Amino acid sequence: MAARGWTITHRELDGHTNGYTTCDGTRQIVIETALEPAQTAKTMIHEAAHALLHAELTRTDRHQLHRGIREVEAESVAYVLAGLLGLDTSTYSIGYIAEWAEADTELVRVLRAA
């Protein structure tokens, strides 16, 4: 992501947020410092997915693409890529995806097909 012009930093966050990606043109990804290494890697993939899929959306587009859908997309990417890298994130990712999808399995199935 650094090669794509993104600044990646690690800092202490609020204890509830593992990371975030700015969508205001500053191109920053921030990761919580207290995470375990595997969770840090998965969170970086999640935030990179946001950067690649959502950072260029206009404010109107971002509003129309509900945050729940953006979170389901980013975490689904992280879950699949982490799995390909040998990191089993299912304990965290499945619940996170289900929560943001509001347990809408049809939404998850449609996103999976896209």
C-alpha positions as CSV (number, residue, x, y, z in Angstrom):
1,M,0.0,0.0,0.0
2,A,2.9,2.3,0.6
3,A,4.0,1.8,-3.0
4,R,0.5,3.0,-3.9
5,G,0.9,6.3,-2.0
6,W,-0.7,5.2,1.3
7,T,0.9,6.0,4.7
8,I,0.6,3.1,7.2
9,T,0.9,3.9,10.9
10,H,0.4,2.0,14.1
11,R,-1.0,3.8,17.1
12,E,-3.0,3.2,20.2
13,L,-6.7,3.4,19.3
14,D,-9.9,3.4,21.4
15,G,-9.8,-0.2,22.4
16,H,-12.7,-1.1,20.1
17,T,-11.3,-0.3,16.7
18,N,-8.6,-2.4,15.1
19,G,-7.8,0.0,12.4
20,Y,-9.2,2.5,9.9
21,T,-8.6,4.0,6.5
22,T,-9.1,7.6,5.7
23,C,-11.4,8.4,2.8
24,D,-10.7,12.2,2.7
25,G,-7.8,12.1,0.3
26,T,-5.1,11.9,3.0
27,R,-4.5,8.2,2.1
28,Q,-3.8,7.0,5.6
29,I,-4.2,3.5,7.1
30,V,-3.9,3.3,10.9
31,I,-3.6,0.0,12.7
32,E,-4.0,-0.6,16.5
33,T,-0.6,-1.2,18.1
34,A,-2.0,-3.7,20.7
35,L,-3.1,-6.3,18.2
36,E,-1.5,-9.8,18.0
37,P,0.6,-10.3,14.8
38,A,-2.0,-12.4,13.0
39,Q,-4.7,-9.9,13.8
40,T,-2.5,-7.1,12.7
41,A,-1.9,-8.8,9.3
42,K,-5.7,-9.5,8.9
43,T,-6.5,-5.9,9.9
44,M,-4.0,-4.6,7.4
45,I,-5.6,-6.6,4.6
46,H,-9.1,-5.4,5.7
47,E,-8.0,-1.8,5.6
48,A,-6.2,-2.2,2.3
49,A,-9.4,-3.6,0.9
50,H,-11.2,-0.4,2.1
51,A,-8.5,1.7,0.4
52,L,-8.7,-0.2,-2.9
53,L,-12.5,-0.6,-2.9
54,H,-13.9,2.5,-1.2
55,A,-11.4,5.4,-0.9
56,E,-12.1,6.8,-4.3
57,L,-15.9,6.8,-3.8
58,T,-17.4,10.2,-3.8
59,R,-19.2,11.3,-0.6
60,T,-22.5,10.6,-2.3
61,D,-21.4,7.2,-3.5
62,R,-20.1,6.4,0.0
63,H,-23.4,7.4,1.5
64,Q,-25.4,5.3,-1.0
65,L,-23.1,2.2,-0.4
66,H,-24.2,1.6,3.2
67,R,-21.3,1.2,5.6
68,G,-22.5,-2.3,6.4
69,I,-21.9,-3.3,2.8
70,R,-18.5,-1.7,2.8
71,E,-17.5,-3.5,6.0
72,V,-18.8,-6.9,4.7
73,E,-16.8,-6.4,1.5
74,A,-13.6,-5.4,3.3
75,E,-13.8,-8.2,5.9
76,S,-14.7,-10.8,3.3
77,V,-11.6,-9.8,1.3
78,A,-9.6,-10.0,4.5
79,Y,-11.0,-13.4,5.4
80,V,-10.3,-15.0,2.0
81,L,-6.8,-13.5,1.6
82,A,-5.8,-14.3,5.2
83,G,-7.0,-17.9,4.6
84,L,-4.9,-18.1,1.5
85,L,-1.9,-16.9,3.5
86,G,-2.6,-19.6,6.1
87,L,-4.2,-17.4,8.8
88,D,-7.5,-18.7,10.0
89,T,-9.5,-15.6,11.0
90,S,-12.9,-17.3,11.0
91,T,-13.4,-16.8,14.8
92,Y,-13.3,-13.1,14.3
93,S,-14.3,-12.6,10.6
94,I,-17.5,-14.7,10.6
95,G,-19.0,-12.8,13.5
96,Y,-17.9,-9.4,12.1
97,I,-19.4,-10.1,8.7
98,A,-22.6,-11.5,10.2
99,E,-23.0,-8.4,12.4
100,W,-22.5,-5.9,9.6
101,A,-24.7,-7.9,7.2
102,E,-27.3,-8.0,10.0
103,A,-27.3,-11.8,9.6
104,D,-28.6,-11.3,6.0
105,T,-27.2,-14.4,4.4
106,E,-28.6,-13.3,1.0
107,L,-26.5,-10.1,1.2
108,V,-23.4,-12.2,1.8
109,R,-24.3,-14.6,-1.0
110,V,-24.8,-11.8,-3.5
111,L,-21.5,-10.1,-2.5
112,R,-19.8,-13.5,-2.8
113,A,-21.1,-13.9,-6.3
114,A,-20.0,-10.4,-7.4
